[in-house]
């Protein structure tokens, strides 16, 4: 699909054969199904008549190649028919109804799930990509064959990418590396995963690929002797122990070597384990016996043993991994598995079709796949925005995981870096929504605690506890993030609508238009143009930052018949004369203070409408804000503190004090007398005689803060006291965004 270009007809006959496809399919499909495959080919051939790929080949060669890959995985005839027809809806005006009538509902659903949304209008390539991907994943959740055909389609496109321009090759390669390769990995399709990674690396970073390829070729001769010695020693050792096995030496993929060099900051000469070995034995006990013999043959490297048989990976992968010190002290990785584990490791979820009835190993991967698909559906149900959906599921697609236990011994798989809150939402949405703390290995721990493999976790809940926007700053899993955002959105819809109204009214002010002046006809036109069903939905989108108020204001002018209006011409940027939005401090989570500068009343402020987060308040001297204004000026708006603010705001303060008896008590009493509530305190040693105290205190405004700092400076113990803005205050665990309510 990405590799398609319509080209003038070449001066040569078009001879396209499906003999190889029919040969593959005939090995396992009955003649009646083969006839259906032939019929799908004929339909596709007519639909793509006159269309050519950028290589000059007839376009139908692409669907045939995709179908051949599907047949090599022994997918059923419906999937092969869908592979042959996967582009006909885009390229020939064929409708889903046509396909239902000709090939049945199942094939039509598969083709529909694979088709892009070319007829819809999107504001950007990124939005289109996100919506296409969302549709494909939802179709995949209903029928797994969709993603298998899609991966075959992407694999063939990557194999034929050479003809494209460098810019297009890089874009498609990075998309493949970021989305499709992780999907293949999560589904256990390791052969496809490795090839997609290699091809993406080759096209996204061609110079790095060539340099590394030459280095590996040069080193291959030097290491061949070592590999031969290891192979010979391992085969003899296992044979002497009467362990039936096959031993394979393998060279690590270039992309794997490249990632190791990047992540561990190594040169190529420092990457010693370029080669690995795979030992395939008869049964599971043989895996552990083989590992014991290998540990006697070569010394194991401490901390480099992983038992993925007892605890399989998220994608159902099972093997024993161990790293040994081979001849000349070279680290060598071994993977030990049974033949069934090997088939699942290479073919993943496709092994359901390849090896039906082969035993329990296949049930494991189907269970894991079902959990992944259910997770995708849960995230979909809680996410309205396509880009946000893509952001959530990207996290869950990457395979690195930690394995933790519930109190009754059940194993839970979570993304690396997951916290107590991620675990709570993995158990159940209600548990996540009401969690307050956890017992990790029988010790009470806070919600932001990062879990490690082997931890036993018990969640502590409270009936009146609710999700906090601060959690979004440390949760790792897509499910937790989407559930928290869904809850916050549903609880704060009313205040988000109010903020959206204020932002839109401000954008319309330069044209002397009030919202109450808009007629029902104008609102109907606006809702239709914006593809929303209600007025509140449109205003909530503005308040939450999913739409930019000046752009919507231009649509209002168009709906009112103002000929000078253009949608792409913002109706104002920061600095233009217009009435600012008043910040009262009680707006709720739709208005937040930026963590980089943490403004308080009295600071000069500006507002940034961030997508999905509402209005973010910065000080006008904030460096982060100044950089962002240059990138997205249309998202900035004038704001001002209301004189009626009475609630306190958190402020960070650093204080250097002499380490004397009674100093801390005096400082705390001074803060209390000045009306400042201490919400957090940590300290560190400057010298043996000095302490650096890190306070979070609550103040009403800048004048109040000035009085507090002056009172502290008068104390004989205090040598220096300063306000610290934002992330510079690293010693204290602060929320990512301080909401405007307490």
Buried (B, 14 or more C-beta within 10 A) or exposed (E): BBBBBEBEEEEEEBEEEBEBBBEBBBEBBEEEBBEBBBBBBEBBBEBBEEBBBBBEBBBBBBBBBBBBBBBBBBBBBBBBBBBBBBBBBBBBEBEBEBBBEBBEEBBBBBBBBBBBEEEEEBEEEEBBBBBBBBBBBBBBBEBBBBBBBBBBBBBBBBEBBEEBEEEBBBBBBBBBBBBBBBBBBBBBBBBBBBBBBBBBBBBBBBEBBEEBEEBBEEBEEEBEEBBEEBBEBBBEBBEEBEBEBEBEBEBBBBBBBBEBBEEEEEEBEEBBBBBBBBBBBEEBEBBBBBBEBBBEBBEBBEEEBBBBBEBBBBBBBBBBBBBBEBEEEBBBBBBBBBBBBBBBBBBBBBBBBBBEEBEEBBEBBBEBBEEBBEBBBBBBEBBBBBBBBBBBBBBBBBBEBBBBBBEEEEEBBBBBBBBBBBBBBBBEBEBBBBBBBBBBEEEEBEBBBBBEBEBBBBBBBEEEEEBBBBBBBBBBBBBBBBBBBBBBBEBBBEBBBBBBBBBBBBBBBBBEBEBEEBEEEBBEBBBEBBEBEEBBBBBBBBBBBBBBBBBBBBBBBBBBEEEEBEBEEBBBBBEEEBEBBBBBBBBBBBBBBBBBBBBBBBBEBBBBBBBBBBBBBBBBEBEBBEEBBEEBBBBBBBBBBEEEBEEBBBBBBBBBBEBEEEBBEBBBEBBEEBBBEBBBBEBEEEEEEEBBBBBBBBBBBBEBBEBBBEBBEEBEBBEEBEBBBBBEBEBBBBBBBBBBBE
